[in-house]
Amino acid sequence: MDYDIMNPPPFPNTTQGNGIYIFPFNVTVDVIIQNANALDANASEIHPWHLHGHDFWVLGYGEGKFRSGIDEKSYNLRNPPLRNTVALFPYGWTALRPNKWKTQAYSIFTR
């Protein structure tokens, strides 16, 4: 998806989307959380992200927009910390690897 992390979203009141991803059995999935601009210009801030009841390995952090094929080279795959909470830095990204998540379907609404 092409998006600009430095500008507020063009449609801040979006109420629907498709967040369903289907993966083959027994594959490794890394999750990239991108901390972009808030609803106001120049308003990105540090933000904690927590996963209730599950842990994940924190593979890395970076500034700016995540660059697929480039930023993975900076991952800590040797001894990544296992956590359930991580800080998302302003205008930055954080890479996580799930630790055997048991998943359920949830509807997530944000305002």
VEXTIKE-411302 format. One record per residue: residue number from 1; residue in three letters; z, x, y of N, C-alpha, C, O in turn. Coordinates in steps of 0.05 Angstrom, whole numbers, padded with zeros to 5 digits. Layout:
<sites>
<site NUM "ALA" <Z X Y> <Z X Y> <Z X Y> <Z X Y>>
...
</sites>
This chain:
<sites>
<site 1 "MET" <00000 00017 -00023> <00000 00000 00000> <00000 00018 00025> <00015 00037 00026>>
<site 2 "ASP" <-00017 00012 00043> <-00019 00027 00068> <-00002 00013 00089> <-00007 -00011 00096>>
<site 3 "TYR" <00017 00026 00100> <00034 00015 00121> <00044 00037 00139> <00043 00060 00132>>
<site 4 "ASP" <00052 00029 00163> <00061 00048 00183> <00091 00046 00186> <00101 00025 00195>>
<site 5 "ILE" <00106 00066 00178> <00135 00065 00178> <00146 00068 00206> <00170 00063 00210>>
<site 6 "MET" <00130 00075 00225> <00139 00080 00253> <00138 00055 00270> <00148 00055 00292>>
<site 7 "ASN" <00125 00033 00261> <00122 00009 00277> <00135 -00014 00262> <00135 -00015 00238>>
<site 8 "PRO" <00145 -00034 00278> <00156 -00058 00265> <00135 -00072 00249> <00111 -00070 00254>>
<site 9 "PRO" <00144 -00087 00228> <00124 -00101 00212> <00110 -00122 00228> <00122 -00135 00246>>
<site 10 "PRO" <00084 -00127 00222> <00069 -00147 00238> <00077 -00176 00232> <00074 -00193 00249>>
<site 11 "PHE" <00089 -00180 00208> <00097 -00207 00200> <00126 -00207 00192> <00132 -00208 00168>>
<site 12 "PRO" <00145 -00205 00211> <00173 -00202 00203> <00185 -00226 00189> <00207 -00223 00177>>
<site 13 "ASN" <00173 -00249 00190> <00184 -00273 00177> <00171 -00280 00151> <00170 -00303 00143>>
<site 14 "THR" <00161 -00260 00137> <00148 -00265 00111> <00169 -00277 00092> <00191 -00267 00090>>
<site 15 "THR" <00161 -00298 00079> <00180 -00312 00061> <00172 -00312 00032> <00186 -00322 00015>>
<site 16 "GLN" <00149 -00300 00026> <00141 -00299 -00002> <00126 -00273 -00008> <00116 -00260 00010>>
<site 17 "GLY" <00125 -00266 -00033> <00112 -00241 -00041> <00112 -00239 -00071> <00123 -00256 -00085>>
<site 18 "ASN" <00100 -00218 -00082> <00099 -00214 -00110> <00112 -00187 -00116> <00099 -00166 -00112>>
<site 19 "GLY" <00136 -00188 -00125> <00151 -00163 -00131> <00154 -00159 -00161> <00173 -00147 -00170>>
<site 20 "ILE" <00135 -00170 -00177> <00137 -00167 -00206> <00120 -00144 -00215> <00096 -00142 -00209>>
<site 21 "TYR" <00132 -00126 -00230> <00117 -00103 -00242> <00121 -00103 -00272> <00144 -00106 -00281>>
<site 22 "ILE" <00100 -00101 -00287> <00102 -00100 -00316> <00094 -00072 -00325> <00072 -00062 -00318>>
<site 23 "PHE" <00112 -00059 -00340> <00107 -00032 -00350> <00106 -00032 -00380> <00119 -00048 -00393>>
<site 24 "PRO" <00091 -00014 -00391> <00090 -00011 -00420> <00118 -00003 -00430> <00134 00009 -00415>>
<site 25 "PHE" <00123 -00008 -00455> <00149 -00001 -00468> <00152 00029 -00468> <00133 00044 -00473>>
<site 26 "ASN" <00177 00039 -00463> <00184 00067 -00466> <00170 00086 -00447> <00162 00107 -00455>>
<site 27 "VAL" <00167 00077 -00422> <00155 00095 -00401> <00176 00102 -00381> <00196 00087 -00377>>
<site 28 "THR" <00173 00124 -00367> <00190 00132 -00345> <00180 00121 -00319> <00156 00124 -00312>>
<site 29 "VAL" <00197 00108 -00304> <00190 00096 -00279> <00208 00107 -00257> <00232 00106 -00259>>
<site 30 "ASP" <00196 00118 -00236> <00211 00128 -00213> <00207 00107 -00191> <00186 00096 -00187>>
<site 31 "VAL" <00229 00102 -00177> <00229 00082 -00155> <00231 00097 -00129> <00250 00113 -00125>>
<site 32 "ILE" <00213 00092 -00111> <00214 00104 -00084> <00223 00083 -00065> <00211 00061 -00062>>
<site 33 "ILE" <00245 00088 -00051> <00254 00070 -00030> <00248 00083 -00003> <00257 00104 00003>>
<site 34 "GLN" <00232 00069 00012> <00223 00078 00038> <00239 00065 00060> <00239 00040 00062>>
<site 35 "ASN" <00252 00080 00077> <00267 00069 00099> <00248 00071 00124> <00244 00092 00135>>
<site 36 "ALA" <00238 00048 00132> <00219 00047 00154> <00232 00037 00179> <00257 00037 00182>>
<site 37 "ASN" <00216 00029 00198> <00226 00018 00223> <00238 -00009 00218> <00230 -00023 00200>>
<site 38 "ALA" <00257 -00016 00234> <00269 -00043 00233> <00251 -00062 00248> <00227 -00056 00253>>
<site 39 "LEU" <00261 -00085 00256> <00245 -00104 00270> <00240 -00097 00299> <00222 -00108 00311>>
<site 40 "ASP" <00255 -00078 00309> <00250 -00068 00336> <00239 -00040 00335> <00244 -00025 00316>>
<site 41 "ALA" <00222 -00033 00354> <00210 -00006 00355> <00232 00015 00358> <00252 00011 00371>>
<site 42 "ASN" <00227 00038 00344> <00246 00061 00346> <00274 00054 00337> <00293 00062 00350>>
<site 43 "ALA" <00277 00038 00315> <00303 00029 00308> <00310 00034 00278> <00326 00019 00267>>
<site 44 "SER" <00299 00054 00266> <00306 00061 00239> <00333 00074 00239> <00340 00089 00257>>
<site 45 "GLU" <00350 00069 00219> <00376 00081 00218> <00384 00087 00189> <00371 00077 00170>>
<site 46 "ILE" <00405 00103 00186> <00414 00109 00159> <00425 00083 00147> <00438 00067 00160>>
<site 47 "HIS" <00420 00080 00121> <00427 00055 00107> <00435 00061 00079> <00420 00075 00064>>
<site 48 "PRO" <00458 00051 00069> <00465 00055 00041> <00450 00035 00024> <00445 00013 00032>>
<site 49 "TRP" <00444 00044 -00001> <00431 00027 -00021> <00447 00029 -00046> <00452 00051 -00056>>
<site 50 "HIS" <00455 00006 -00057> <00473 00005 -00080> <00461 -00013 -00102> <00449 -00034 -00096>>
<site 51 "LEU" <00465 -00005 -00126> <00456 -00021 -00149> <00481 -00029 -00165> <00495 -00012 -00176>>
<site 52 "HIS" <00487 -00055 -00166> <00511 -00065 -00180> <00508 -00062 -00210> <00489 -00073 -00221>>
<site 53 "GLY" <00527 -00049 -00222> <00529 -00048 -00251> <00511 -00028 -00265> <00511 -00027 -00290>>
<site 54 "HIS" <00495 -00013 -00251> <00477 00006 -00263> <00477 00032 -00247> <00484 00033 -00224>>
<site 55 "ASP" <00469 00054 -00260> <00467 00080 -00247> <00437 00088 -00246> <00421 00077 -00260>>
<site 56 "PHE" <00432 00108 -00230> <00405 00120 -00228> <00409 00149 -00221> <00429 00157 -00209>>
<site 57 "TRP" <00388 00165 -00227> <00388 00193 -00219> <00374 00194 -00192> <00353 00182 -00188>>
<site 58 "VAL" <00386 00209 -00174> <00374 00214 -00148> <00356 00239 -00150> <00366 00261 -00152>>
<site 59 "LEU" <00330 00235 -00150> <00311 00257 -00155> <00305 00272 -00129> <00297 00296 -00131>>
<site 60 "GLY" <00307 00259 -00106> <00301 00273 -00082> <00300 00255 -00058> <00300 00231 -00059>>
<site 61 "TYR" <00299 00269 -00034> <00297 00256 -00008> <00274 00269 00007> <00265 00291 00000>>
<site 62 "GLY" <00264 00255 00027> <00244 00268 00044> <00241 00253 00070> <00250 00231 00073>>
<site 63 "GLU" <00229 00267 00089> <00225 00255 00116> <00197 00243 00117> <00179 00251 00103>>
<site 64 "GLY" <00195 00222 00133> <00169 00209 00137> <00162 00191 00114> <00179 00184 00097>>
<site 65 "LYS" <00136 00184 00112> <00126 00167 00092> <00122 00183 00066> <00111 00205 00066>>
<site 66 "PHE" <00131 00171 00043> <00127 00184 00017> <00098 00189 00012> <00081 00172 00016>>
<site 67 "ARG" <00091 00214 00003> <00063 00221 -00003> <00060 00225 -00033> <00068 00245 -00045>>
<site 68 "SER" <00049 00204 -00046> <00045 00205 -00075> <00027 00229 -00082> <00007 00234 -00070>>
<site 69 "GLY" <00036 00243 -00103> <00021 00266 -00113> <00029 00292 -00099> <00022 00314 -00108>>
<site 70 "ILE" <00045 00290 -00078> <00054 00314 -00063> <00084 00316 -00064> <00095 00336 -00072>>
<site 71 "ASP" <00098 00294 -00056> <00127 00295 -00054> <00141 00297 -00081> <00164 00306 -00083>>
<site 72 "GLU" <00128 00288 -00103> <00140 00291 -00130> <00146 00320 -00137> <00163 00326 -00153>>
<site 73 "LYS" <00131 00338 -00125> <00135 00367 -00131> <00162 00377 -00121> <00171 00398 -00130>>
<site 74 "SER" <00175 00362 -00103> <00201 00371 -00093> <00224 00358 -00108> <00247 00363 -00101>>
<site 75 "TYR" <00219 00341 -00128> <00240 00328 -00143> <00258 00348 -00157> <00249 00369 -00166>>
<site 76 "ASN" <00284 00341 -00158> <00303 00357 -00174> <00304 00344 -00202> <00319 00325 -00206>>
<site 77 "LEU" <00289 00355 -00221> <00289 00345 -00248> <00307 00361 -00266> <00311 00354 -00290>>
<site 78 "ARG" <00319 00382 -00256> <00336 00399 -00272> <00364 00388 -00275> <00375 00387 -00297>>
<site 79 "ASN" <00376 00380 -00253> <00404 00369 -00253> <00408 00348 -00231> <00425 00352 -00214>>
<site 80 "PRO" <00392 00327 -00231> <00395 00307 -00210> <00422 00292 -00213> <00431 00287 -00235>>
<site 81 "PRO" <00435 00286 -00190> <00460 00271 -00192> <00456 00243 -00201> <00437 00229 -00194>>
<site 82 "LEU" <00475 00233 -00217> <00475 00205 -00227> <00493 00189 -00209> <00517 00195 -00206>>
<site 83 "ARG" <00483 00169 -00196> <00497 00153 -00177> <00492 00123 -00180> <00474 00115 -00195>>
<site 84 "ASN" <00507 00107 -00165> <00501 00079 -00163> <00497 00071 -00133> <00491 00048 -00127>>
<site 85 "THR" <00501 00090 -00115> <00497 00086 -00086> <00483 00111 -00075> <00490 00133 -00083>>
<site 86 "VAL" <00465 00107 -00057> <00451 00129 -00044> <00446 00123 -00015> <00444 00099 -00008>>
<site 87 "ALA" <00444 00143 00002> <00438 00139 00030> <00408 00140 00034> <00394 00158 00023>>
<site 88 "LEU" <00398 00121 00050> <00370 00122 00058> <00369 00131 00087> <00381 00119 00104>>
<site 89 "PHE" <00355 00153 00092> <00355 00165 00118> <00334 00153 00136> <00313 00144 00126>>
<site 90 "PRO" <00338 00153 00162> <00319 00141 00180> <00291 00152 00176> <00287 00177 00175>>
<site 91 "TYR" <00271 00134 00175> <00243 00142 00171> <00239 00160 00148> <00221 00177 00148>>
<site 92 "GLY" <00255 00158 00127> <00253 00175 00104> <00250 00160 00078> <00250 00135 00078>>
<site 93 "TRP" <00248 00175 00056> <00245 00163 00030> <00266 00175 00011> <00275 00197 00015>>
<site 94 "THR" <00273 00160 -00010> <00291 00169 -00031> <00279 00162 -00057> <00269 00139 -00061>>
<site 95 "ALA" <00278 00181 -00076> <00267 00177 -00102> <00289 00173 -00123> <00307 00190 -00125>>
<site 96 "LEU" <00288 00152 -00139> <00308 00146 -00159> <00294 00143 -00186> <00271 00136 -00188>>
<site 97 "ARG" <00309 00150 -00207> <00300 00145 -00234> <00321 00129 -00249> <00344 00138 -00251>>
<site 98 "PRO" <00314 00105 -00258> <00334 00087 -00271> <00346 00100 -00296> <00333 00116 -00310>>
<site 99 "ASN" <00371 00093 -00301> <00385 00102 -00325> <00388 00079 -00344> <00409 00066 -00345>>
<site 100 "LYS" <00366 00073 -00359> <00366 00051 -00378> <00376 00025 -00366> <00395 00012 -00376>>
<site 101 "TRP" <00363 00016 -00345> <00370 -00009 -00333> <00363 -00032 -00352> <00342 -00033 -00364>>
<site 102 "LYS" <00382 -00050 -00354> <00377 -00076 -00367> <00369 -00094 -00344> <00385 -00100 -00326>>
<site 103 "THR" <00345 -00104 -00344> <00336 -00119 -00321> <00336 -00149 -00326> <00335 -00158 -00349>>
<site 104 "GLN" <00339 -00164 -00304> <00338 -00193 -00304> <00321 -00201 -00281> <00317 -00185 -00262>>
<site 105 "ALA" <00311 -00225 -00282> <00295 -00235 -00260> <00314 -00246 -00238> <00332 -00261 -00244>>
<site 106 "TYR" <00309 -00238 -00214> <00325 -00247 -00191> <00306 -00255 -00169> <00284 -00243 -00166>>
<site 107 "SER" <00314 -00275 -00154> <00300 -00281 -00129> <00315 -00268 -00106> <00339 -00273 -00103>>
<site 108 "ILE" <00302 -00252 -00091> <00315 -00237 -00069> <00304 -00247 -00043> <00280 -00246 -00039>>
<site 109 "PHE" <00321 -00257 -00026> <00313 -00267 00000> <00327 -00251 00022> <00352 -00247 00020>>
<site 110 "THR" <00313 -00241 00041> <00325 -00227 00063> <00318 -00240 00089> <00296 -00252 00091>>
<site 111 "ARG" <00335 -00238 00108> <00329 -00250 00134> <00333 -00229 00156> <00329 -00234 00179>>
</sites>
